[in-house]
Each structure stands twice: as C-alpha cells, then as structure tokens.
Amino acid sequence: MNKQVSPPLRTNRSFVIREGRFTDGQRKAFKQLWPKYGIDVEQIDVFSPDEYFNKPGPLLLDVGFGSGDSLLSLAQQRPDINFLGVEVYRPGIGAVLRKLEQHDINNVRVMNVDAMRLITSNMPADLLAGVMVWFPDPWPKKRHHKRRLVQENFISQLSRVMQSQAILHLASDWQPYVEFMQTHVAKVQSFVQLKTNQNPLKLERPTTRFEQRGLRKGHQVSDLIYQLNK
Ligand SMILES: C[S@@+](CC[C@H](N)C(=O)[O-])C[C@H]1O[C@@H](n2cnc3c(N)ncnc32)[C@H](O)[C@@H]1O
C-alpha cells in the first residue's frame, strides 16, 4: 500500500512555512502595497514606532493575525491606537494589505517575520502597551508541544518589551492549550490575570476566522487576560 508519510519536523518553530493559496490579488497587493504598510525586519535595527505611524499612540502587537479580519476590525474601532501585526503566512499578509488600502486604515503596520525573532532581536524594552495572541496554532500532539508559541521563554521575552501595566490577551479554542498557556504564564513573574471584562484598554476582541472554525466544531473558546506589573 502506498501510504504517504509526512517528513519529520526538524525544528521547534511554532509554524511551518506555507506559501500555498496565494491568489493573484494577494500577490499583487503584496508587491504594490508592502512599501506603504509593510516593515522589512532586515531594514530595522531597533523598532521605533515614530518612524512608521502617522500619529503617536499606544502600540499593540497582534501576533499571528492570520487573515487579519479581527486586527482590521479592531484598528477601525480604535483609531487612537497603533497596531503592529506580525505574521509568517504571506498570503494572509497580502489579503490584509489589500483591505488596509480599501478601507483607508492608517493605524496598522505589518511585518513578515517570526514573532519570536522580532521581540528578541528588534524590539526595545518597555515598548508595547498590549499584546494579542489570538488562537495560536494549538499543536495538539504531545510530541509537538515544544512548538507551541505561548510558553515560558516567549512570555518572558514579551515581558521585556511590554510596558508596566501592559495587557497580554491570549485566546484559544483548544482547552489543553489554554491550560498549557496558563501554566507557562504563571512561570513568569509579574503577570496578574484579570477578569475578561476588566481589560483596561477596553478592547472587545472581534470573533476571529480561526475561532469561527472552532465554534463550528463545537469547541469552547477561552480568553485569558493578564496585566504586567513590572
Ligand atoms: C491558528 S492561526 C490564527 C490566526 C488568527 N489569529 C485567527 O484567530 O484567525 C495562527 C497563525 O499564527 C501564525 N504564526 C504561527 N507562529 C508564528 C510566529 N512565530 N510568528 C508569527 N506568526 C506566527 C500562523 O502563520 C497562523 O497564521
């Protein structure tokens, strides 16, 4: 029998590079609009928001925005906040670039890089007023847990680039990952869990594309909101 075997996963990265399903429109948007909304990580040493955003304001980081619908909806609701989206999936970025232009949204910039690299190598301390990690890839198999993005090392690096009182908003529809995230955040001192209706930034998380898939499968969704007290 000709059974297809997946190649072994060789690194602990939280993602697998996929270039698939790049529509012509997304590819064109990438080419035309990247200079306007995109930030090349290779071009920066230390990220400085003043160089990229039209107005000063608190800066929120959306890690792994996927199709970006929730990021864009939030950015439209809150023109007083600047949003930096980071994603490794280029077709998703192409789609976001197109929507940014269509809806004339000026408070979002995007980067095509591993979030871990960005926060460890290119971000100054005390920069972010908030971080959203909504529906990170759950990596359900035990042997893949080391690939999960939200774990102690990541949270500890985030705490360096977050301001005191900044908010960390995690969400997942995979309950074992919710517990895993709680355990790992608890390993990093100074994060205090808040009730979900106590977010000081008064942000309402829009339903995300990935969440909708989970809900259709009957998954329960959990939000975890933390405040960093440095
Ligand atoms: C399950 S999807 C969720 C997307 C979106 N937040 C949503 O809820 O619809 C997770 C996303 O995180 C991205 N991702 C995974 N690891 C990443 C990393 N280290 N840096 C940036 N993006 C990452 C993946 O490419 C994927 O698009």
The ligand as an ORCA input file, in Angstrom:
! r2SCAN-3c Opt
* xyz 0 1
  C      -4.295     29.298     14.039
  S      -3.848     30.713     13.174
  C      -4.839     32.009     13.939
  C      -4.918     33.226     13.082
  C      -5.758     34.374     13.658
  N      -5.185     34.915     14.881
  C      -7.171     33.928     13.884
  O      -7.552     33.763     15.064
  O      -7.904     33.762     12.901
  C      -2.237     31.054     13.856
  C      -1.419     31.997     12.992
  O      -0.188     32.275     13.649
  C       0.849     32.362     12.680
  N       2.105     32.112     13.393
  C       2.497     30.960     13.993
  N       3.684     31.110     14.586
  C       4.070     32.398     14.339
  C       5.220     33.143     14.693
  N       6.215     32.595     15.404
  N       5.303     34.425     14.289
  C       4.295     34.984     13.563
  N       3.170     34.326     13.194
  C       3.064     33.041     13.589
  C       0.474     31.293     11.658
  O       1.061     31.548     10.389
  C      -1.042     31.409     11.624
  O      -1.488     32.287     10.621
*
